[in-house]
Amino acid sequence: MAMMVLPREEKLSQDEIVLGTKAVIQGLETLRGEHRALLAPLVAPEAGEAEPGSQERCILLRRSLEAIELGLGEAQVILALSSHLGAVESEKQKLRAQVRRLVQE
């Protein structure tokens, strides 16, 4: 898996993080679909005997699916946290404006 490395001085804005997270979610959802498509014929009951190594492939695909699901869950947490932080910031600005009005009175 490719990893993006940024210099220490460069910081991502919240919008950039959200956009990147949404792109990662799309990629992970596609990957999850591909893994499920690969896994389905391996676990489907068939009249014939299973291919050699199919059980090992099933195990590896399931592990990979678990990691993908974990990544999707973490990405959803990032999006929820971003939304919450936006709401908190909005409330903070509203309260500051209210304090300014009260001070002026």
Steps between C-alpha positions, in 0.01 A plus 500: 500500500637842406549747778513876459784664691486873557776729621460605861431865409211418268168454675177392338189710548187340635342517153800323345479227762127453438550486122784252537297289740204491260733389219641227725146385586416466130815299438440275800138439399615398152765274647245346738271423206785336310597291803140388551475404133818293533384339824146408389589212265750364752244465777201400282406137546576311180465141391868476409795501732662831592816614324827439678586803709148642489466480877819702544373754246172524695688569822715766336201665332308506827795656684532758228125570516527551876780753446296676232197516730720640776632766263147591393393528863795722584431719198138540612625603845724763338204640304277502808772669705548763230128568495491527878801734507330718240187519713705583811688774313173645374356502852819662632474780243134551587581525870785746435265723302250479784769598753599799284138616489466464876824692563377785279176534699 
